[in-house]
């Protein structure tokens, strides 16, 4: 309660991009297009996977969850960033900043666990194909997905709450695009070294636990595939996991640099660039990763497009 009484900041100013109005307007156009592609692409993937009964499998069930998650991740940060590019008023309320941070961390945590569950699904389909549909039944898949969302919601609640009970006495300018942990901690009017240690430990645990589970799954997959006598069988097995491995690399590559590197190597400009890629561009890339390399999804998308074209012709 002492921390709460010391808090005098009721709002923050999210500095975001600086520069001439022309540059900011150009960035507004670019990021608006990125956001539109993100929402449209992920919504299309969800629609295709829902409409086509042949794609009602565990892998595509988890992919629907991932697509919805990507839409949420992008929507937490990008709309506010777009507003700040054109608006002179860049304020965000104290509660608004805490809410944005919570959802940002919660969704990233959910994605960590969801990617691990998807790797477990790939392990089962390749290493235990005869029992795959018995093991990965509808009830288990729904339970795993619910567990991912619940883990993301609960694991980040305490950390976010503790950050915003620290004393904020001013200044209140966040030199970032959104309310992330490092730039917000810079504004705390107290020694945050202990909290930074706790935050690093929590981030490492949240990132590394599902990452190690993902590595364990793919270690078993690689071992099984390398024992296959058929080169074609090896190629098909690896191709079914290629999209997921690409998504895992993109996510953990940026997240590890953002939250796991030592404070001595922290660079605000590098962090802003990585955060921008992580929150804006990665959600846009995932629909491309999972469709362009996937013949089943592309075939379904083509069939749906053909049916819609035929319906429009008949209506004319």
Beta strands, then each sheet from edge to edge (+ up, - down):
strand 1: 11-14
strand 2: 91-93
strand 3: 173-174
sheet 1: 2+ 1- 3-
end
